[in-house]
Every structure is written in C-alpha cells, then in structure tokens.
Amino acid sequence: MRIPRRSATPRRYLMCPPTHFRVGYSINPWMDPGKPVDLALAQAQWEELSDRYRALGHTVEELAPHPGLPDMVYAANGATVVDGRVLGARFAFAERHGEAAVHARWYRDHGFADVHTPQHINEGEGDFAVTASWLLAGRGFRSSPLSHAEAQEYFARPVIGLDLVDPRFYHLDTALCVLDGGGSGSGGPAAEIMYYPGAFSAGSRAVLARLFPDALIAGPADAAAFGLNAVSDGLHVLLPQAAVGLFGPLRERGYEPIGMDLAELVKGGGSVKCVTGELRLA
C-alpha cells in the first residue's frame, strides 16, 4: 500500500480556558454531576493541548471564560466560521444560552465583520463539519434540521444532512472527523474523513459510504473513547490517547496521530475537537 505524502496547513484556533468548568447538571449522557471535576487537572490538560497546537505552528486565540457558563470550554460549539464569515450558535439547552452572545461579541471585537445571528438551533462546529466543497451537518439530538438550510444559504455551500441515532453521539463531532478537507471543484483531491457508522441512521450511513468510499471506519471502542472528537491539520491528528485502535490506521494513511489526555473535560461530554473552534479566514 502506497502511503500518501501529507503536509500540515497552519491553522487558527479559538479556545476558552476551563476556569469555571464543572459538571453541575446533565444535558448529555456523559455528564454526571456525581463525578466531581479536578479543575487543576482539567486546566493542565487544556494547556497541554493548546501548547501542542502552538508547537505545531498553529495560532491559538483565547476566549475569556465567564462565571456561570461552565461549558464555555467547549469553544467549538459557539460558531462555525467559513471564509471569514461567522454563523453564530443558538443553543438547545437553557444552561448554555448565554454562551451565544459571548461568542458573537468576541468575533465582532476581533475583526470579523460578517457575524450572523441564527434563527434556528445549531451548536456550531458540534454539528457542522467543513470540507472544501460541502458542510456535513448533524441532526437528531441538538441542532435543528432547519439550521441546515440556514447554513447553506449563508455560506453558499451545499449542506449534507446526517441523522444521528445514538444519544452518546449527540453531536456530529463526536461521531465524525474531517481529516483532510480536500480541494474544491471536481478536479481537486477528495476530502477524507473518519467516522463511526453506528452513530448514524441507515440512510445517513449510505450517504457517507457514497460520498466517502475510502473513509477510515472507527469501531465502537474507539468511538466511545471520543476518538472521532479529533482535530486534523492535514498531517497531524490530535485525538484522545485512549482511542488506541485509530493510531495504526491513521499512520497507514500517512497521518501522524498525537494522543492527548483530556479525561477531565470528557466528563462534560467533549474532548479535543469540542474544545477547539477553527477560524477559517477568507
């Protein structure tokens, strides 16, 4: 098997320190208020990830945490940014409603001129995955199906809706990761993803198989270890170190997997991708 030659593309990420992180309520199957968070360890794990991004040549912007909004550490949920345009979030649960305005204000204060306040529920990159040609969009537990048409109109990119059926994988980014966004148009290289079929309806599995016939397929154990909640720069794939079954297949495809320990943040239902928003400039 010929291993593709891959290269990293410098990225710009948005992260929010877990200063006020705790699990005081349950809005997904992973959250158990009876299991306390070691805040010092959560901070150390978060810093290790942000430091690793910088060491790989990426830029990390920081969003200031707010008391009373403990889930702000999951910065990917606050918006989706494509070509410098920002589709804000509208959260499904009251506990997170306040985050949307904080994110929108950050983008406006940092030079993003086009920030759209959505009409329909979407939780940012939790349920929107960006490739060069399409947006893949999850639905079933959080984001409204109506948000897909709203995103398509705003970004002027086709949106492919995917139905999530397992409550453990309540956001698309817990069940699917874009490894390489590919090139736009019919002449560019195809996008490459990895995903867990068991998280999707039969019809959505068929759509994914048609669009991505060469996708890396994750097994149940690696999916349950949040192995799909990963971030790729086109070469390096940062993912939970517990997803041991994905490291070999990623290397076989020319990627360099980097295991990260975010066990404290997993207590809130998110790992590497959930805490990492991507700022895709024009």
N, C-alpha and C positions, 0 to 999 in steps of 0.2 A: 504493500500500500504506500503510495506516494504521500508524504506529509506536506501539506501546503506551507508555503512561506508566508508568514503573517507579520504585521507590524502594528505597533501601538499608535493611536492617534491621541494627541494631547486633548484632554477634556477639562471642562469647567464644572465643578460640582457645588451643590449647596447642601450644607449640613447644619444641624442645630444641636448644640451640646445637651446632654441629658441632665441638666442641672436640677430640673424639677420632676424628673421621671419617677413614676411609681405606678403600681397596679392597684388602684383603689376601686375599680369597677370592672365589669366584664362585658365587652362588646364583640368578642370573637372567642372561638373555642380554646385558644391558647392562654387566655388571661384568667388567672386565678388569684383573687385578692388575698387568699390564704397563704400564698407563697411570696414572702417579702422580697423586695429587690435590694441587693447590695449596691447602693448608689455609687460608692467609691470604685467598686469593680466595674460597674457599668460605664463610668466616666473613663476609666483606664482602657477598657475595650474600645470605646468610641474613639479615644485619642489614638490608639494604635491603628485603627482603620484610617482616620484622617491623615495621620503621619505617613502611612503607607501610600496613600494616593499622592501625596506631595513628593515622596521619594521616587515614585514612578514618573514624575514630571507633570502631574496634573495640578490644576488650581483648585483650591477649596475655599469657597466663600462661606461665612458663618452667619446664620440667622440667630438673633438673640432669643433665648428662651423666655417664656412668660410664666409667672406663677399662675396656677390654676389651669394650665394647659399641659398636662404631663406627657401627652402623646406627641408633642411638637418635635421630639427627637426623630420621629418618622417623617423626615423632611420631604421624601418623595411624594407624599400624599397631598402636598399643598398646591401643586400646579403641574401643568405639562407645558414645556417650552419647546417650540419648533420654529426654526428660522428666526429666532429673536422675538417671536410672538408668544404671549403667555395666556393660556387658558387656565383661569383660576379654578379653585375647588369649591364644591358645595357638599359639605359632609352629611352623611346619612344619620349620624347619631348626635344628639344634643351635646354630649360631652366634648365633642370636637368642633362644634360650630364656630367657636371663637378663633380657631386657627386660620380660617379662610381670609379674614381681613388682615391678619398679621402678615401672612404671606403676600397678599396683594400689595400691601404698603411697602414691603421690602423691595419687591420688583420695581415699583414706581420710583422709589427712592434711589435705586441703583441703575437708572438709565433705561429701563425697559418702557418704551413709550406706548406700546400696544398691549394692554392688560385687559382681558375680557372677563367680566363677572358672569358666571354661567347661570342659566335659568334652571338647568336640570342637575340632579345629583351626580357628581363624579368626584372621585378621590384621587385626582392627579395621576401620577405615574403608578399608583397602585393598580389601576385598571387600564391605563393606556401605555402600550409598548410601541416604540417608534422604530421603523425601518426607513430606508431611503425612499421607498415607494408607497408604503402604507402605514396606517396606525392599526395595530391589533388592539381590540377593546374587549375587556371582560364585562360580564353582567351576570346577575343572578343572586348576589348577596348584598352588594353595596351600590355600585353605580347603576343609574337608571339607563335602560335601553335608549331613552330619548336623548341622553347625552352623546350618543354616538353620532347622530345626525348633526347635533350642535357642533361637535368637534370637526366633523367633515366639512361643514360649511365655513367654519372659522379658519381652519388650516388649509383648506382646499386640497386635501389629500383623501384618498379612499380610506374608509374605516371598515375593518373586518370585524364583525361582532362574533364573540365566542362565549358560549354558555358554560358557566361554572356550576358544578353539581355537588361537590363535596364541601361541606362547611368549613373544613380545616383549611381549605384553599379558597379563602373568601375574597381575595384579590388576585388579579391576573399575575402580578409579580411574585406570588408565592408558588405559581404553577408553571411559569414560562419565563425564559430569559433570552433576550436578543444577544447573541454572541458577536455577530457581525451584521451591521445594518445593510450591507450590500450597496450597489450602485443604483442610481435612478435610471429609469428607462429600460427598454428591452435589451440594450447592448451591455449594460453593466452587470457585474457579478451579482449572483443571487444572495439574498440575506440568509443568515444561518441562525438557527435557534436551538435551544434545548427545552424540553417540556415533559410534563408528567401526564400521560393520557388519561389516567384515572380521575383527574380533576375536572374533565370536560364531558359534556354530553356526547352521545354517539355522533350526531351531526357535526358538532364542532371538531371532534377528532378526525372526521373525514375531511373537513375543510383544511385542517392543519396538515394532514397527510398529503393532500393535493398541492398545497402551497409550498410545503417544506418536506419533500420526499426524503431528503438526506438529513433530517434533524437528528440531534442526539436525544435519545429517549431515556428518561430517568426512570428508575424503579421506585417502588413505594417507600423503601427505607430512606433513600436519598432525598426524596420529595418531603418526607416527614421531618427530615433534618434541616429543612429550609434550603436545600441545595440549589433550588431554582431561584431563590431570592438572592441573586448574584449580580455583579457588575462586571462588564467586559469593556476593555478599551480597544478591542480588535486583536489583542495579543494576550494580555494578562486577564485572567478571570478570577476575581476575588469572590470567594464563596465560603460558606461555613465549613470549618475543618472537619466537622462530623459527617459531611456528605462524601465519605471516602470512595464510594463507588463511581463518582464522576471524575475523579482525578485522572485515571488512566485513559478513559475515552477522550477527555479533553486534550491530553498530551498527544494522543494518536491523531488528532485533527490539527495539530500544530499550535495549540494554545498553551499558555503557561499558567496553570491553576495555582492560586495562592490561598491557602487556608487561613481563615480568620476565626477567632473565638469571640462571638457576640452573645454568649449564652444568657447574660443578664437581660439583654434587650429582647431576646426571643421570648422572654416571659410576657412581653406586651404584644406578641404576635408578629414580630418583624425581625429581619436580620440585615444583611449587607445592603441589599437594594432599598429596603424600606427607609433606611436612614440616609439615603443618597439620592438627592434630586439632581438631574442633569440640566445644565444651562446651555441649550443648543442655540448658538448665535446664528445670525443670518449669514 
